[in-house]
Amino acid sequence: MIVRIMGEGQVEVAQSHLAALNKLDDELLAEMESGDGPGFRRTLNALLDQVREFGAPLPDDALEPSDLILPSPEATLEEVREMLSDDGLIPG
């Protein structure tokens, strides 16, 4: 699965890591719904860190279609809210 982190580039993440990423995505969604700004920031950074940890970076000149697009680490709660589907950032 190809994941793009906005402003950083793309990484290839094995499907086997999807459950761990979905758990963080669910936490992020709950924090957004409750308006927990500090929790949102902490969980967004944890999600992006796991994608970076689990993923293998693609070359900068690679133009692969992204299966998932995640916000940048600096994204605001409102910006991320606009990116969400009913399933969160990562479809379940």
PDB file of N, CA, C and O in Angstrom:
ATOM      1  N   MET A   1       0.853  -1.157   0.000  1.00  0.00           N
ATOM      2  CA  MET A   1       0.000   0.000   0.000  1.00  0.00           C
ATOM      3  C   MET A   1       0.908   1.231   0.000  1.00  0.00           C
ATOM      4  O   MET A   1       1.850   1.311   0.788  1.00  0.00           O
ATOM      5  N   ILE A   2       0.622   2.189  -0.888  1.00  0.00           N
ATOM      6  CA  ILE A   2       1.399   3.418  -0.985  1.00  0.00           C
ATOM      7  C   ILE A   2       0.688   4.504  -0.173  1.00  0.00           C
ATOM      8  O   ILE A   2      -0.491   4.789  -0.385  1.00  0.00           O
ATOM      9  N   VAL A   3       1.432   5.099   0.758  1.00  0.00           N
ATOM     10  CA  VAL A   3       0.892   6.139   1.628  1.00  0.00           C
ATOM     11  C   VAL A   3       1.673   7.424   1.380  1.00  0.00           C
ATOM     12  O   VAL A   3       2.904   7.428   1.397  1.00  0.00           O
ATOM     13  N   ARG A   4       0.951   8.501   1.151  1.00  0.00           N
ATOM     14  CA  ARG A   4       1.576   9.818   1.006  1.00  0.00           C
ATOM     15  C   ARG A   4       1.330  10.612   2.279  1.00  0.00           C
ATOM     16  O   ARG A   4       0.198  10.745   2.742  1.00  0.00           O
ATOM     17  N   ILE A   5       2.417  11.136   2.834  1.00  0.00           N
ATOM     18  CA  ILE A   5       2.307  12.101   3.926  1.00  0.00           C
ATOM     19  C   ILE A   5       2.499  13.458   3.275  1.00  0.00           C
ATOM     20  O   ILE A   5       3.558  13.730   2.711  1.00  0.00           O
ATOM     21  N   MET A   6       1.502  14.300   3.345  1.00  0.00           N
ATOM     22  CA  MET A   6       1.552  15.585   2.666  1.00  0.00           C
ATOM     23  C   MET A   6       2.789  16.367   3.118  1.00  0.00           C
ATOM     24  O   MET A   6       3.066  16.502   4.310  1.00  0.00           O
ATOM     25  N   GLY A   7       3.514  16.874   2.131  1.00  0.00           N
ATOM     26  CA  GLY A   7       4.703  17.649   2.396  1.00  0.00           C
ATOM     27  C   GLY A   7       5.963  16.827   2.624  1.00  0.00           C
ATOM     28  O   GLY A   7       7.049  17.390   2.766  1.00  0.00           O
ATOM     29  N   GLU A   8       5.834  15.502   2.661  1.00  0.00           N
ATOM     30  CA  GLU A   8       7.001  14.650   2.925  1.00  0.00           C
ATOM     31  C   GLU A   8       7.306  13.681   1.803  1.00  0.00           C
ATOM     32  O   GLU A   8       8.479  13.436   1.518  1.00  0.00           O
ATOM     33  N   GLY A   9       6.314  13.130   1.165  1.00  0.00           N
ATOM     34  CA  GLY A   9       6.543  12.139   0.120  1.00  0.00           C
ATOM     35  C   GLY A   9       5.769  10.864   0.381  1.00  0.00           C
ATOM     36  O   GLY A   9       4.849  10.834   1.199  1.00  0.00           O
ATOM     37  N   GLN A  10       6.153   9.810  -0.326  1.00  0.00           N
ATOM     38  CA  GLN A  10       5.436   8.541  -0.282  1.00  0.00           C
ATOM     39  C   GLN A  10       6.282   7.449   0.363  1.00  0.00           C
ATOM     40  O   GLN A  10       7.509   7.436   0.257  1.00  0.00           O
ATOM     41  N   VAL A  11       5.585   6.536   1.032  1.00  0.00           N
ATOM     42  CA  VAL A  11       6.213   5.333   1.578  1.00  0.00           C
ATOM     43  C   VAL A  11       5.339   4.145   1.226  1.00  0.00           C
ATOM     44  O   VAL A  11       4.124   4.267   1.074  1.00  0.00           O
ATOM     45  N   GLU A  12       5.981   2.993   1.100  1.00  0.00           N
ATOM     46  CA  GLU A  12       5.231   1.755   0.864  1.00  0.00           C
ATOM     47  C   GLU A  12       5.135   1.020   2.189  1.00  0.00           C
ATOM     48  O   GLU A  12       6.145   0.714   2.822  1.00  0.00           O
ATOM     49  N   VAL A  13       3.888   0.740   2.601  1.00  0.00           N
ATOM     50  CA  VAL A  13       3.611   0.092   3.887  1.00  0.00           C
ATOM     51  C   VAL A  13       2.913  -1.236   3.604  1.00  0.00           C
ATOM     52  O   VAL A  13       1.962  -1.294   2.825  1.00  0.00           O
ATOM     53  N   ALA A  14       3.392  -2.297   4.242  1.00  0.00           N
ATOM     54  CA  ALA A  14       2.775  -3.618   4.065  1.00  0.00           C
ATOM     55  C   ALA A  14       1.370  -3.630   4.658  1.00  0.00           C
ATOM     56  O   ALA A  14       1.110  -2.988   5.676  1.00  0.00           O
ATOM     57  N   GLN A  15       0.474  -4.360   4.017  1.00  0.00           N
ATOM     58  CA  GLN A  15      -0.912  -4.486   4.495  1.00  0.00           C
ATOM     59  C   GLN A  15      -0.970  -5.030   5.922  1.00  0.00           C
ATOM     60  O   GLN A  15      -1.927  -4.765   6.650  1.00  0.00           O
ATOM     61  N   SER A  16       0.039  -5.780   6.317  1.00  0.00           N
ATOM     62  CA  SER A  16       0.042  -6.374   7.654  1.00  0.00           C
ATOM     63  C   SER A  16       0.074  -5.319   8.765  1.00  0.00           C
ATOM     64  O   SER A  16      -0.231  -5.634   9.915  1.00  0.00           O
ATOM     65  N   HIS A  17       0.431  -4.100   8.447  1.00  0.00           N
ATOM     66  CA  HIS A  17       0.485  -3.023   9.446  1.00  0.00           C
ATOM     67  C   HIS A  17      -0.813  -2.222   9.511  1.00  0.00           C
ATOM     68  O   HIS A  17      -0.944  -1.316  10.334  1.00  0.00           O
ATOM     69  N   LEU A  18      -1.754  -2.549   8.663  1.00  0.00           N
ATOM     70  CA  LEU A  18      -2.989  -1.775   8.570  1.00  0.00           C
ATOM     71  C   LEU A  18      -3.780  -1.765   9.875  1.00  0.00           C
ATOM     72  O   LEU A  18      -4.354  -0.734  10.227  1.00  0.00           O
ATOM     73  N   ALA A  19      -3.827  -2.874  10.597  1.00  0.00           N
ATOM     74  CA  ALA A  19      -4.594  -2.931  11.853  1.00  0.00           C
ATOM     75  C   ALA A  19      -4.031  -1.954  12.881  1.00  0.00           C
ATOM     76  O   ALA A  19      -4.797  -1.264  13.554  1.00  0.00           O
ATOM     77  N   ALA A  20      -2.713  -1.882  13.014  1.00  0.00           N
ATOM     78  CA  ALA A  20      -2.094  -0.961  13.976  1.00  0.00           C
ATOM     79  C   ALA A  20      -2.370   0.487  13.572  1.00  0.00           C
ATOM     80  O   ALA A  20      -2.643   1.330  14.426  1.00  0.00           O
ATOM     81  N   LEU A  21      -2.299   0.772  12.280  1.00  0.00           N
ATOM     82  CA  LEU A  21      -2.571   2.128  11.810  1.00  0.00           C
ATOM     83  C   LEU A  21      -4.037   2.488  12.001  1.00  0.00           C
ATOM     84  O   LEU A  21      -4.360   3.623  12.351  1.00  0.00           O
ATOM     85  N   ASN A  22      -4.932   1.517  11.769  1.00  0.00           N
ATOM     86  CA  ASN A  22      -6.358   1.765  11.966  1.00  0.00           C
ATOM     87  C   ASN A  22      -6.693   2.063  13.426  1.00  0.00           C
ATOM     88  O   ASN A  22      -7.577   2.873  13.706  1.00  0.00           O
ATOM     89  N   LYS A  23      -6.001   1.421  14.347  1.00  0.00           N
ATOM     90  CA  LYS A  23      -6.232   1.678  15.777  1.00  0.00           C
ATOM     91  C   LYS A  23      -5.925   3.145  16.098  1.00  0.00           C
ATOM     92  O   LYS A  23      -6.705   3.809  16.781  1.00  0.00           O
ATOM     93  N   LEU A  24      -4.804   3.641  15.613  1.00  0.00           N
ATOM     94  CA  LEU A  24      -4.457   5.050  15.828  1.00  0.00           C
ATOM     95  C   LEU A  24      -5.429   5.973  15.099  1.00  0.00           C
ATOM     96  O   LEU A  24      -5.775   7.039  15.610  1.00  0.00           O
ATOM     97  N   ASP A  25      -5.868   5.571  13.914  1.00  0.00           N
ATOM     98  CA  ASP A  25      -6.832   6.361  13.159  1.00  0.00           C
ATOM     99  C   ASP A  25      -8.145   6.479  13.936  1.00  0.00           C
ATOM    100  O   ASP A  25      -8.752   7.550  13.959  1.00  0.00           O
ATOM    101  N   ASP A  26      -8.588   5.396  14.568  1.00  0.00           N
ATOM    102  CA  ASP A  26      -9.809   5.429  15.374  1.00  0.00           C
ATOM    103  C   ASP A  26      -9.655   6.376  16.563  1.00  0.00           C
ATOM    104  O   ASP A  26     -10.578   7.123  16.890  1.00  0.00           O
ATOM    105  N   GLU A  27      -8.484   6.343  17.208  1.00  0.00           N
ATOM    106  CA  GLU A  27      -8.222   7.250  18.324  1.00  0.00           C
ATOM    107  C   GLU A  27      -8.243   8.703  17.843  1.00  0.00           C
ATOM    108  O   GLU A  27      -8.802   9.575  18.508  1.00  0.00           O
ATOM    109  N   LEU A  28      -7.637   8.953  16.695  1.00  0.00           N
ATOM    110  CA  LEU A  28      -7.602  10.297  16.136  1.00  0.00           C
ATOM    111  C   LEU A  28      -9.009  10.805  15.856  1.00  0.00           C
ATOM    112  O   LEU A  28      -9.329  11.954  16.160  1.00  0.00           O
ATOM    113  N   LEU A  29      -9.840   9.961  15.283  1.00  0.00           N
ATOM    114  CA  LEU A  29     -11.223  10.325  14.986  1.00  0.00           C
ATOM    115  C   LEU A  29     -11.979  10.674  16.267  1.00  0.00           C
ATOM    116  O   LEU A  29     -12.714  11.660  16.297  1.00  0.00           O
ATOM    117  N   ALA A  30     -11.808   9.882  17.319  1.00  0.00           N
ATOM    118  CA  ALA A  30     -12.487  10.142  18.593  1.00  0.00           C
ATOM    119  C   ALA A  30     -12.012  11.472  19.194  1.00  0.00           C
ATOM    120  O   ALA A  30     -12.819  12.235  19.726  1.00  0.00           O
ATOM    121  N   GLU A  31     -10.724  11.745  19.109  1.00  0.00           N
ATOM    122  CA  GLU A  31     -10.203  13.002  19.653  1.00  0.00           C
ATOM    123  C   GLU A  31     -10.705  14.201  18.860  1.00  0.00           C
ATOM    124  O   GLU A  31     -10.968  15.260  19.429  1.00  0.00           O
ATOM    125  N   MET A  32     -10.834  14.036  17.574  1.00  0.00           N
ATOM    126  CA  MET A  32     -11.370  15.122  16.759  1.00  0.00           C
ATOM    127  C   MET A  32     -12.827  15.387  17.100  1.00  0.00           C
ATOM    128  O   MET A  32     -13.248  16.538  17.216  1.00  0.00           O
ATOM    129  N   GLU A  33     -13.595  14.314  17.260  1.00  0.00           N
ATOM    130  CA  GLU A  33     -15.010  14.471  17.574  1.00  0.00           C
ATOM    131  C   GLU A  33     -15.225  15.129  18.931  1.00  0.00           C
ATOM    132  O   GLU A  33     -16.197  15.859  19.128  1.00  0.00           O
ATOM    133  N   SER A  34     -14.307  14.866  19.871  1.00  0.00           N
ATOM    134  CA  SER A  34     -14.451  15.454  21.206  1.00  0.00           C
ATOM    135  C   SER A  34     -13.767  16.819  21.308  1.00  0.00           C
ATOM    136  O   SER A  34     -13.906  17.503  22.322  1.00  0.00           O
ATOM    137  N   GLY A  35     -13.030  17.222  20.265  1.00  0.00           N
ATOM    138  CA  GLY A  35     -12.335  18.501  20.292  1.00  0.00           C
ATOM    139  C   GLY A  35     -11.085  18.500  21.158  1.00  0.00           C
ATOM    140  O   GLY A  35     -10.650  19.553  21.624  1.00  0.00           O
ATOM    141  N   ASP A  36     -10.504  17.322  21.376  1.00  0.00           N
ATOM    142  CA  ASP A  36      -9.301  17.190  22.201  1.00  0.00           C
ATOM    143  C   ASP A  36      -8.071  17.560  21.371  1.00  0.00           C
ATOM    144  O   ASP A  36      -7.452  16.696  20.751  1.00  0.00           O
ATOM    145  N   GLY A  37      -7.723  18.846  21.363  1.00  0.00           N
ATOM    146  CA  GLY A  37      -6.600  19.333  20.567  1.00  0.00           C
ATOM    147  C   GLY A  37      -5.270  18.679  20.908  1.00  0.00           C
ATOM    148  O   GLY A  37      -4.581  18.205  20.005  1.00  0.00           O
ATOM    149  N   PRO A  38      -4.877  18.637  22.204  1.00  0.00           N
ATOM    150  CA  PRO A  38      -3.601  17.998  22.542  1.00  0.00           C
ATOM    151  C   PRO A  38      -3.585  16.502  22.205  1.00  0.00           C
ATOM    152  O   PRO A  38      -2.572  15.987  21.732  1.00  0.00           O
ATOM    153  N   GLY A  39      -4.688  15.812  22.442  1.00  0.00           N
ATOM    154  CA  GLY A  39      -4.772  14.391  22.098  1.00  0.00           C
ATOM    155  C   GLY A  39      -4.693  14.180  20.599  1.00  0.00           C
ATOM    156  O   GLY A  39      -4.035  13.253  20.127  1.00  0.00           O
ATOM    157  N   PHE A  40      -5.364  15.042  19.853  1.00  0.00           N
ATOM    158  CA  PHE A  40      -5.322  14.997  18.391  1.00  0.00           C
ATOM    159  C   PHE A  40      -3.883  15.122  17.905  1.00  0.00           C
ATOM    160  O   PHE A  40      -3.440  14.319  17.084  1.00  0.00           O
ATOM    161  N   ARG A  41      -3.147  16.117  18.400  1.00  0.00           N
ATOM    162  CA  ARG A  41      -1.764  16.353  17.959  1.00  0.00           C
ATOM    163  C   ARG A  41      -0.873  15.150  18.293  1.00  0.00           C
ATOM    164  O   ARG A  41      -0.067  14.715  17.471  1.00  0.00           O
ATOM    165  N   ARG A  42      -1.032  14.623  19.507  1.00  0.00           N
ATOM    166  CA  ARG A  42      -0.230  13.476  19.948  1.00  0.00           C
ATOM    167  C   ARG A  42      -0.508  12.251  19.066  1.00  0.00           C
ATOM    168  O   ARG A  42       0.425  11.574  18.632  1.00  0.00           O
ATOM    169  N   THR A  43      -1.777  11.972  18.804  1.00  0.00           N
ATOM    170  CA  THR A  43      -2.144  10.790  18.027  1.00  0.00           C
ATOM    171  C   THR A  43      -1.788  10.949  16.553  1.00  0.00           C
ATOM    172  O   THR A  43      -1.359   9.987  15.915  1.00  0.00           O
ATOM    173  N   LEU A  44      -1.959  12.152  16.005  1.00  0.00           N
ATOM    174  CA  LEU A  44      -1.561  12.379  14.614  1.00  0.00           C
ATOM    175  C   LEU A  44      -0.067  12.120  14.455  1.00  0.00           C
ATOM    176  O   LEU A  44       0.352  11.460  13.504  1.00  0.00           O
ATOM    177  N   ASN A  45       0.735  12.635  15.377  1.00  0.00           N
ATOM    178  CA  ASN A  45       2.179  12.407  15.303  1.00  0.00           C
ATOM    179  C   ASN A  45       2.522  10.930  15.473  1.00  0.00           C
ATOM    180  O   ASN A  45       3.432  10.430  14.813  1.00  0.00           O
ATOM    181  N   ALA A  46       1.807  10.226  16.348  1.00  0.00           N
ATOM    182  CA  ALA A  46       2.044   8.789  16.531  1.00  0.00           C
ATOM    183  C   ALA A  46       1.692   8.024  15.250  1.00  0.00           C
ATOM    184  O   ALA A  46       2.417   7.111  14.854  1.00  0.00           O
ATOM    185  N   LEU A  47       0.590   8.392  14.609  1.00  0.00           N
ATOM    186  CA  LEU A  47       0.181   7.741  13.361  1.00  0.00           C
ATOM    187  C   LEU A  47       1.230   7.956  12.274  1.00  0.00           C
ATOM    188  O   LEU A  47       1.630   7.010  11.596  1.00  0.00           O
ATOM    189  N   LEU A  48       1.669   9.190  12.111  1.00  0.00           N
ATOM    190  CA  LEU A  48       2.673   9.482  11.089  1.00  0.00           C
ATOM    191  C   LEU A  48       4.001   8.799  11.406  1.00  0.00           C
ATOM    192  O   LEU A  48       4.681   8.315  10.501  1.00  0.00           O
ATOM    193  N   ASP A  49       4.372   8.756  12.683  1.00  0.00           N
ATOM    194  CA  ASP A  49       5.604   8.064  13.078  1.00  0.00           C
ATOM    195  C   ASP A  49       5.540   6.583  12.736  1.00  0.00           C
ATOM    196  O   ASP A  49       6.524   6.003  12.277  1.00  0.00           O
ATOM    197  N   GLN A  50       4.375   5.970  12.961  1.00  0.00           N
ATOM    198  CA  GLN A  50       4.251   4.542  12.642  1.00  0.00           C
ATOM    199  C   GLN A  50       4.312   4.309  11.140  1.00  0.00           C
ATOM    200  O   GLN A  50       4.912   3.331  10.693  1.00  0.00           O
ATOM    201  N   VAL A  51       3.705   5.186  10.356  1.00  0.00           N
ATOM    202  CA  VAL A  51       3.782   5.042   8.900  1.00  0.00           C
ATOM    203  C   VAL A  51       5.241   5.133   8.458  1.00  0.00           C
ATOM    204  O   VAL A  51       5.693   4.348   7.625  1.00  0.00           O
ATOM    205  N   ARG A  52       5.969   6.090   9.018  1.00  0.00           N
ATOM    206  CA  ARG A  52       7.391   6.236   8.672  1.00  0.00           C
ATOM    207  C   ARG A  52       8.196   5.008   9.114  1.00  0.00           C
ATOM    208  O   ARG A  52       9.086   4.546   8.399  1.00  0.00           O
ATOM    209  N   GLU A  53       7.869   4.490  10.307  1.00  0.00           N
ATOM    210  CA  GLU A  53       8.587   3.327  10.839  1.00  0.00           C
ATOM    211  C   GLU A  53       8.310   2.071  10.015  1.00  0.00           C
ATOM    212  O   GLU A  53       9.229   1.331   9.666  1.00  0.00           O
ATOM    213  N   PHE A  54       7.036   1.841   9.708  1.00  0.00           N
ATOM    214  CA  PHE A  54       6.640   0.634   8.991  1.00  0.00           C
ATOM    215  C   PHE A  54       6.940   0.720   7.492  1.00  0.00           C
ATOM    216  O   PHE A  54       7.083  -0.307   6.828  1.00  0.00           O
ATOM    217  N   GLY A  55       7.035   1.936   6.962  1.00  0.00           N
ATOM    218  CA  GLY A  55       7.127   2.118   5.526  1.00  0.00           C
ATOM    219  C   GLY A  55       8.542   2.208   4.997  1.00  0.00           C
ATOM    220  O   GLY A  55       9.485   2.549   5.711  1.00  0.00           O
ATOM    221  N   ALA A  56       8.654   1.890   3.726  1.00  0.00           N
ATOM    222  CA  ALA A  56       9.907   2.049   2.991  1.00  0.00           C
ATOM    223  C   ALA A  56       9.721   3.239   2.053  1.00  0.00           C
ATOM    224  O   ALA A  56       8.851   3.206   1.183  1.00  0.00           O
ATOM    225  N   PRO A  57      10.531   4.296   2.220  1.00  0.00           N
ATOM    226  CA  PRO A  57      10.361   5.489   1.374  1.00  0.00           C
ATOM    227  C   PRO A  57      10.536   5.170  -0.106  1.00  0.00           C
ATOM    228  O   PRO A  57      11.424   4.411  -0.495  1.00  0.00           O
ATOM    229  N   LEU A  58       9.680   5.760  -0.910  1.00  0.00           N
ATOM    230  CA  LEU A  58       9.828   5.661  -2.361  1.00  0.00           C
ATOM    231  C   LEU A  58      10.762   6.778  -2.820  1.00  0.00           C
ATOM    232  O   LEU A  58      10.833   7.823  -2.173  1.00  0.00           O
ATOM    233  N   PRO A  59      11.467   6.576  -3.908  1.00  0.00           N
ATOM    234  CA  PRO A  59      12.340   7.643  -4.418  1.00  0.00           C
ATOM    235  C   PRO A  59      11.540   8.918  -4.701  1.00  0.00           C
ATOM    236  O   PRO A  59      10.361   8.855  -5.047  1.00  0.00           O
ATOM    237  N   ASP A  60      12.185  10.059  -4.551  1.00  0.00           N
ATOM    238  CA  ASP A  60      11.506  11.343  -4.763  1.00  0.00           C
ATOM    239  C   ASP A  60      10.932  11.479  -6.167  1.00  0.00           C
ATOM    240  O   ASP A  60       9.934  12.172  -6.365  1.00  0.00           O
ATOM    241  N   ASP A  61      11.559  10.819  -7.146  1.00  0.00           N
ATOM    242  CA  ASP A  61      11.073  10.931  -8.519  1.00  0.00           C
ATOM    243  C   ASP A  61      10.003   9.887  -8.868  1.00  0.00           C
ATOM    244  O   ASP A  61       9.530   9.851 -10.003  1.00  0.00           O
ATOM    245  N   ALA A  62       9.620   9.042  -7.912  1.00  0.00           N
ATOM    246  CA  ALA A  62       8.563   8.043  -8.146  1.00  0.00           C
ATOM    247  C   ALA A  62       7.210   8.742  -8.179  1.00  0.00           C
ATOM    248  O   ALA A  62       6.937   9.616  -7.357  1.00  0.00           O
ATOM    249  N   LEU A  63       6.378   8.359  -9.116  1.00  0.00           N
ATOM    250  CA  LEU A  63       5.042   8.937  -9.235  1.00  0.00           C
ATOM    251  C   LEU A  63       3.991   7.837  -9.155  1.00  0.00           C
ATOM    252  O   LEU A  63       3.229   7.623 -10.098  1.00  0.00           O
ATOM    253  N   GLU A  64       3.956   7.151  -8.039  1.00  0.00           N
ATOM    254  CA  GLU A  64       2.998   6.071  -7.823  1.00  0.00           C
ATOM    255  C   GLU A  64       1.682   6.658  -7.310  1.00  0.00           C
ATOM    256  O   GLU A  64       1.698   7.619  -6.542  1.00  0.00           O
ATOM    257  N   PRO A  65       0.548   6.095  -7.720  1.00  0.00           N
ATOM    258  CA  PRO A  65      -0.710   6.556  -7.142  1.00  0.00           C
ATOM    259  C   PRO A  65      -0.765   6.172  -5.657  1.00  0.00           C
ATOM    260  O   PRO A  65      -0.415   5.052  -5.285  1.00  0.00           O
ATOM    261  N   SER A  66      -1.197   7.094  -4.835  1.00  0.00           N
ATOM    262  CA  SER A  66      -1.266   6.846  -3.392  1.00  0.00           C
ATOM    263  C   SER A  66      -2.586   6.176  -3.031  1.00  0.00           C
ATOM    264  O   SER A  66      -3.656   6.603  -3.466  1.00  0.00           O
ATOM    265  N   ASP A  67      -2.489   5.110  -2.220  1.00  0.00           N
ATOM    266  CA  ASP A  67      -3.696   4.454  -1.708  1.00  0.00           C
ATOM    267  C   ASP A  67      -4.293   5.261  -0.555  1.00  0.00           C
ATOM    268  O   ASP A  67      -5.509   5.287  -0.368  1.00  0.00           O
ATOM    269  N   LEU A  68      -3.423   5.918   0.214  1.00  0.00           N
ATOM    270  CA  LEU A  68      -3.847   6.753   1.339  1.00  0.00           C
ATOM    271  C   LEU A  68      -3.078   8.061   1.302  1.00  0.00           C
ATOM    272  O   LEU A  68      -1.899   8.088   0.949  1.00  0.00           O
ATOM    273  N   ILE A  69      -3.743   9.137   1.663  1.00  0.00           N
ATOM    274  CA  ILE A  69      -3.087  10.432   1.798  1.00  0.00           C
ATOM    275  C   ILE A  69      -3.318  10.903   3.219  1.00  0.00           C
ATOM    276  O   ILE A  69      -4.456  11.071   3.658  1.00  0.00           O
ATOM    277  N   LEU A  70      -2.217  11.115   3.933  1.00  0.00           N
ATOM    278  CA  LEU A  70      -2.284  11.553   5.320  1.00  0.00           C
ATOM    279  C   LEU A  70      -1.829  12.997   5.424  1.00  0.00           C
ATOM    280  O   LEU A  70      -1.010  13.452   4.625  1.00  0.00           O
ATOM    281  N   PRO A  71      -2.354  13.720   6.403  1.00  0.00           N
ATOM    282  CA  PRO A  71      -1.981  15.129   6.553  1.00  0.00           C
ATOM    283  C   PRO A  71      -0.545  15.291   7.026  1.00  0.00           C
ATOM    284  O   PRO A  71       0.073  14.354   7.530  1.00  0.00           O
ATOM    285  N   SER A  72      -0.034  16.495   6.851  1.00  0.00           N
ATOM    286  CA  SER A  72       1.305  16.804   7.352  1.00  0.00           C
ATOM    287  C   SER A  72       1.262  16.877   8.879  1.00  0.00           C
ATOM    288  O   SER A  72       0.188  17.032   9.460  1.00  0.00           O
ATOM    289  N   PRO A  73       2.408  16.768   9.523  1.00  0.00           N
ATOM    290  CA  PRO A  73       2.440  16.843  10.987  1.00  0.00           C
ATOM    291  C   PRO A  73       1.936  18.178  11.528  1.00  0.00           C
ATOM    292  O   PRO A  73       1.496  18.253  12.676  1.00  0.00           O
ATOM    293  N   GLU A  74       1.994  19.221  10.722  1.00  0.00           N
ATOM    294  CA  GLU A  74       1.567  20.547  11.156  1.00  0.00           C
ATOM    295  C   GLU A  74       0.092  20.826  10.898  1.00  0.00           C
ATOM    296  O   GLU A  74      -0.395  21.902  11.245  1.00  0.00           O
ATOM    297  N   ALA A  75      -0.623  19.894  10.305  1.00  0.00           N
ATOM    298  CA  ALA A  75      -2.025  20.110   9.959  1.00  0.00           C
ATOM    299  C   ALA A  75      -2.853  20.418  11.204  1.00  0.00           C
ATOM    300  O   ALA A  75      -2.626  19.863  12.279  1.00  0.00           O
ATOM    301  N   THR A  76      -3.809  21.310  11.029  1.00  0.00           N
ATOM    302  CA  THR A  76      -4.702  21.659  12.138  1.00  0.00           C
ATOM    303  C   THR A  76      -5.835  20.644  12.236  1.00  0.00           C
ATOM    304  O   THR A  76      -6.083  19.863  11.317  1.00  0.00           O
ATOM    305  N   LEU A  77      -6.503  20.681  13.364  1.00  0.00           N
ATOM    306  CA  LEU A  77      -7.659  19.810  13.573  1.00  0.00           C
ATOM    307  C   LEU A  77      -8.691  20.045  12.468  1.00  0.00           C
ATOM    308  O   LEU A  77      -9.263  19.087  11.950  1.00  0.00           O
ATOM    309  N   GLU A  78      -8.930  21.283  12.109  1.00  0.00           N
ATOM    310  CA  GLU A  78      -9.919  21.600  11.072  1.00  0.00           C
ATOM    311  C   GLU A  78      -9.481  21.078   9.699  1.00  0.00           C
ATOM    312  O   GLU A  78     -10.303  20.563   8.941  1.00  0.00           O
ATOM    313  N   GLU A  79      -8.190  21.211   9.381  1.00  0.00           N
ATOM    314  CA  GLU A  79      -7.695  20.712   8.094  1.00  0.00           C
ATOM    315  C   GLU A  79      -7.851  19.197   8.003  1.00  0.00           C
ATOM    316  O   GLU A  79      -8.227  18.670   6.956  1.00  0.00           O
ATOM    317  N   VAL A  80      -7.566  18.508   9.080  1.00  0.00           N
ATOM    318  CA  VAL A  80      -7.698  17.052   9.080  1.00  0.00           C
ATOM    319  C   VAL A  80      -9.173  16.662   9.025  1.00  0.00           C
ATOM    320  O   VAL A  80      -9.532  15.691   8.359  1.00  0.00           O
ATOM    321  N   ARG A  81     -10.010  17.397   9.706  1.00  0.00           N
ATOM    322  CA  ARG A  81     -11.454  17.111   9.671  1.00  0.00           C
ATOM    323  C   ARG A  81     -11.966  17.141   8.235  1.00  0.00           C
ATOM    324  O   ARG A  81     -12.816  16.330   7.866  1.00  0.00           O
ATOM    325  N   GLU A  82     -11.460  18.064   7.420  1.00  0.00           N
ATOM    326  CA  GLU A  82     -11.887  18.160   6.019  1.00  0.00           C
ATOM    327  C   GLU A  82     -11.433  16.955   5.196  1.00  0.00           C
ATOM    328  O   GLU A  82     -12.052  16.629   4.183  1.00  0.00           O
ATOM    329  N   MET A  83     -10.359  16.294   5.624  1.00  0.00           N
ATOM    330  CA  MET A  83      -9.834  15.133   4.896  1.00  0.00           C
ATOM    331  C   MET A  83     -10.536  13.833   5.263  1.00  0.00           C
ATOM    332  O   MET A  83     -10.398  12.835   4.556  1.00  0.00           O
ATOM    333  N   LEU A  84     -11.282  13.834   6.354  1.00  0.00           N
ATOM    334  CA  LEU A  84     -11.852  12.597   6.885  1.00  0.00           C
ATOM    335  C   LEU A  84     -13.015  12.079   6.065  1.00  0.00           C
ATOM    336  O   LEU A  84     -13.799  12.842   5.501  1.00  0.00           O
ATOM    337  N   SER A  85     -13.102  10.765   6.014  1.00  0.00           N
ATOM    338  CA  SER A  85     -14.296  10.093   5.526  1.00  0.00           C
ATOM    339  C   SER A  85     -15.016   9.555   6.765  1.00  0.00           C
ATOM    340  O   SER A  85     -14.573   9.805   7.886  1.00  0.00           O
ATOM    341  N   ASP A  86     -16.090   8.838   6.586  1.00  0.00           N
ATOM    342  CA  ASP A  86     -16.792   8.245   7.723  1.00  0.00           C
ATOM    343  C   ASP A  86     -15.920   7.254   8.470  1.00  0.00           C
ATOM    344  O   ASP A  86     -16.137   7.012   9.657  1.00  0.00           O
ATOM    345  N   ASP A  87     -14.924   6.670   7.783  1.00  0.00           N
ATOM    346  CA  ASP A  87     -14.030   5.686   8.369  1.00  0.00           C
ATOM    347  C   ASP A  87     -12.765   6.298   8.960  1.00  0.00           C
ATOM    348  O   ASP A  87     -11.907   5.568   9.457  1.00  0.00           O
ATOM    349  N   GLY A  88     -12.632   7.616   8.915  1.00  0.00           N
ATOM    350  CA  GLY A  88     -11.413   8.252   9.371  1.00  0.00           C
ATOM    351  C   GLY A  88     -10.482   8.483   8.187  1.00  0.00           C
ATOM    352  O   GLY A  88     -10.927   8.533   7.040  1.00  0.00           O
ATOM    353  N   LEU A  89      -9.198   8.624   8.466  1.00  0.00           N
ATOM    354  CA  LEU A  89      -8.222   8.842   7.400  1.00  0.00           C
ATOM    355  C   LEU A  89      -7.882   7.550   6.678  1.00  0.00           C
ATOM    356  O   LEU A  89      -7.535   7.560   5.497  1.00  0.00           O
ATOM    357  N   ILE A  90      -7.983   6.434   7.398  1.00  0.00           N
ATOM    358  CA  ILE A  90      -7.629   5.121   6.850  1.00  0.00           C
ATOM    359  C   ILE A  90      -8.888   4.262   6.787  1.00  0.00           C
ATOM    360  O   ILE A  90      -9.393   3.838   7.827  1.00  0.00           O
ATOM    361  N   PRO A  91      -9.403   3.998   5.584  1.00  0.00           N
ATOM    362  CA  PRO A  91     -10.611   3.179   5.474  1.00  0.00           C
ATOM    363  C   PRO A  91     -10.398   1.797   6.103  1.00  0.00           C
ATOM    364  O   PRO A  91      -9.359   1.162   5.922  1.00  0.00           O
ATOM    365  N   GLY A  92     -11.398   1.363   6.832  1.00  0.00           N
ATOM    366  CA  GLY A  92     -11.284   0.119   7.576  1.00  0.00           C
ATOM    367  C   GLY A  92     -11.592  -1.094   6.815  1.00  0.00           C
ATOM    368  O   GLY A  92     -11.523  -2.197   7.357  1.00  0.00           O
TER     369      GLY A  92
END
